[in-house]
Amino acid sequence: MHTPARPFALAALALAVSSTSTAQTPSAAAPAMLEEVIVTAQRRDQSLQDVPLSVSAFSAEQLTQTGTTTIVDLQQSAPNVTLAPSRGTNSTLTAFIRGVGQQDPLWGFEPGVGLYLDDVYIARPQGAVLDVYDVERVEILRGPQGTLYGKNTIGGAVKYVTRRLDGETDLNLSARVGSYQQRDLLGSGDIALTDTLFIGAALASFKGDGYGELLTFDAPNYDKEVLSGRLSLEWQPSDALFLRLQYDRSNDKSNAKGGHRMTVGAISGAPILDDVYDSRAGLNPATEVNTEGAALTADFSASDAWTVKSITAYREGDSVGPIDFDNLEVNDFDVPASVNDHQFSQEVQLLYSGDNLQMVSGLYYFTGGSGGRFDAILGQTVPGALIGLPIPWIPLIQTTYGDADTESYSAFVDADYSFGEHWSMTLGGRYTEDRKEAVVFSEQYGNFSGDPDDPFRIPVAVLSDYENSRTFSEFSPRTSVRYSFDSGTMLYASYSEGFKSGGFDMRGNQAANPDTVEGFEPETVDSWEVGMKGEFLERRLRLNAAAFYASYKDMQVVTAVGFANNALGFPVPVQNVENVGEATLRGVELESEAQLGDSLRLSANIGYIDTDIDEWLSADPSGQIVDVADQRDIQNTPRWTGQVGLNRDFELGSYGLLTGSLSLAYRSAVQMFETPSAIDEDGYTLWNASLLWYSADEQWSVGVHGRNLGDQEYRVAGYNFPTTGEGEVIGYYGAPRTVSLQLDYRF
């Protein structure tokens, strides 16, 4: 287990930034100032230091210098944030911020952290582990964002902002090679077709042979094979009008990740493998995930004060891949699955900017659907005599398929008013109405082959067969008050609410639980926050701190009931989505950055969160409802998170510039699910370092990036079904030590 000294050491380093930055001698030349950071956290351009929210922002330059490859790398750089690939996948995102999120990617169950690609909400987590390329910045907003961003942002939001075209003809090429046969190729460029019409494109190929082996298939495990691209067309015929048309597509053919069995097989006696990246998974690992979308953004400035903005977008995706729960060659608990989704959204904003009043208001419409099918090959058998066949046994399969559709309307307004030079106040609110429709079907059947695609089926039992619809509505307010000192330091206090609507459980077993046809209720988060943002020592030191308290109500949780016998007496896997109760989340966060002289920069962040389950209602074996809050905790939320980074520039005159960076990131022990289990992870520390050389004409750059230099072994996800079949206690792990070489050329 981790020792408590480590997070306190990180806190000391974070606070030491201020004292270190004062160590300049009086005769020394005045060091460079920190650059201003511009964000759009409040749906308009603002300095980070003027936003009364907890926001972490990462520029394209920072992402390059630290060797960031996907958005999940950023969990090390923002306090109280978890971003990770979901169990058994490469591109499905699990996101938690301040204890709120969702790790079940099944259709009908929605995330609690919103992901936005250029202000377009991405509704499903499949394909949401975005690779970082051709990007302007990434912002992470912590706490409920229900007023400006709407439903499903009760934990926070991640904003991926792509590069705007500048009208200059340019071409950027990049190649990366590294450990485990990493070989990435990236290209981007833009050209002016006329003085007012620009076109740009980016194409990226990411490949790697993986950290381990799928022993059954002699195939790579934790490999990567992704091809992504973007196109954009920008037209600005006048200062008052701007239009941007975008298209993006991604294709991921990486193998499904095989998990590491943490226990000996209960039936087969299969031993535990020595290498956690190797797996005996027996289900064909072939996977394909496709996502694509188009968006049209229009900005019209009716006057110096009024602007109208429209965002029209369509996205769709599909994925096919296996889930091997037992991770053995036997069909003990294998699930081939397919998922598809589509969405259309239209947002119209009306913005006002005056001397004392800033306002963002608008209307938002969303319609979308997701669905799919998965077949649980249970490795069990049915006596032929019981279903009238003159054979001893036949394999048993359980199939589930259906659709979940959403139609959502909302209206919002957020106004910020300044009372003189020091005091200002924000008031906002959003009304949302969601209509959910679901079709759910699940049955057990047998066949001779054990193949779910075999057209010959012998019906055993229908578990669920229903259609239903419900409407959910909520008003989400937001208010903040702030005081700005003459020095530029700001103090603020805020209150905000977040709302995630209810829905229908696609795994719900109607035969065992008839109430599942009514679906589950919404969940909400009410959050209070106080904070300070300031820049000191002539803008050489930046300190942003926040303390928060949140009430998390009607939590939507996937509860694994285990196995229940069906009408024929055969076991059926049962899981439910339930509103189990309430929790209290409270914590503190500190982000700091210091310019130490002209060439040395120190940054640090630390987050602490204390989570209490106040109520968790569950049925005991006798069917009685009991409160088991003392046996549960919030998942995917370490108590301590933190990072300290050092960056140094070396001027080489006519030979260019050399930049080096070193960082240490720490995460304390974490529970993977609400119930403690063997797959929970102890605290761990990761070391990363980068060294980049830029030519004097800024055309060439060469970089070396090392991640997890201590080769730390750590789990990021898992399954825990110790009492079923072979005993499915499975871990999935973060990347081992990797080193890569990057070469860039800019025309």
SULUR-V980853 format. One line per field, one symbol per residue. phi: phi as a letter, one per 30 degrees, with the letter a starting at -180 (. if undefined). psi: psi as a letter, one per 40 degrees, with the letter a starting at -180 (. if undefined). burial: 1 if it has 9 or more other C-alpha atoms within 8 Angstrom, else 0. Layout:
phi: ???
psi: ???
burial: ???
This chain:
phi: .dcdddddddddddddeddddddddeddddddcdddccbbeciadbdedccdbdbcbbdedddddcidcbddddddcbdhbbbaddeibcbcccbbbhiblaccdddjbcdccdcbchicdcdcddicdddcahccabccccjebdddcjdibdclbccccddddcicdabcbbbbbaehhdacbbbbaabddbdbbbbbabbbbbbadjcbbdddchbdcidbbbbbabbbbbbbdadcbbbbcbbbbbbccddddddcdcbdedcdieddddcdccaceccedebbbcbaabbbcbcbcdadccbcbbbcbbbaaabbacbcddhbddddacbdbbbbaaabbbbbcccbbbdcbbbbblbbbbbabbalabccddicbcdeddcicdbdbbdcbbcbalbbcbbbbabbbbbcbccidccabcbaabcbbcccbbbbbbbcabadcicdddddbcecaccbaababbbbbaccdabbbbbcdddjdbcbbbbbbbbbddabddcecdddbeddddibddbbbcbcbbabbabbhhicbbbbbbbbbbccchedbdcddjbbdddcicdbdbbbcbdclbbcbbabbbbbabccidbcbbbabbbbbccbddabcbddedjddbccedcbaddhbddbbaabbbbbcbdcidcjbcbbbbbbbbbdebcdbdceadddcddabccbabbbccdddidcbbbbbcbhddhdcbdcalbbbdcchdidcbcbbddddbbbcbbbbcd
psi: iiiedddddddddddeddddeefhideiihiiiiihhhifdffihihdeehfihhhhhiddddddefhdidddeddehifhhhiiiheidehhhhhhfehaheheiiehiiehhhhhfehhhdieheeghihifidihhhhhihfdddeaiffddaihhhhihiieehhihhiihhiaiffhhihihiiiihdaeehiiiiihhhhiieieahgddefiiifihghhiiiiihhhgeidehhihhihiihhhfiihhhihheiihdddehihidheeiiehehhehihhhiiiiihhhhhhdaddhhhhhhhihiiiiihiihgddfidigdghghiiiiiiihihhhihihhadehhihiiihhhhiiiaaiihhheeiihhdddffhfidiiihihihiaihihhhiiiiihhhhhgaddiiihhiihhhhhhhiihhhhiiiiiddeheehehihhdihdigiiiiihiiihhihiihihhideeihiihihiiihhiaaihdehgdddgdedeeaiiiiihhhhhiihhihifffehhhhiihihihhifhhhhhhdbhihadeeiihhhiihigeaiihhiaiihhihhhgadehhhiiihihhhhhhdhhhihideehhihfdeeiihifgidhiiihihhhihhebeeahhhiihihhhhaiihdidhiieeihiiihhhiiihhhhideediihihhhifdefhhiieiiiggeeibegghhiiiiiahihihhhihh.
burial: 010001100110111011001000000000110100001010000111001100101111001011010111111111111111111111111111111111101011111111111001011111111001001111111111111101111111111111001010011111111101111111111111000111111111111111111111000111111111111111110000111111111111111111111011110000011001111111101111111111111111110011111111111111111111111110111111111111111111111110001111111111111111111111101111100000000111111111111111111111111110011111111111111111111111111001000100000111111011000110011111111100001111111111111111111111100001101111111111111111100011111111111111111101000001110001000111111111111111111111111011111111111011111111100000000110011111111111111111100000011111111111111111110110111111111111111111011111111111100100111111000011111111100111111111110
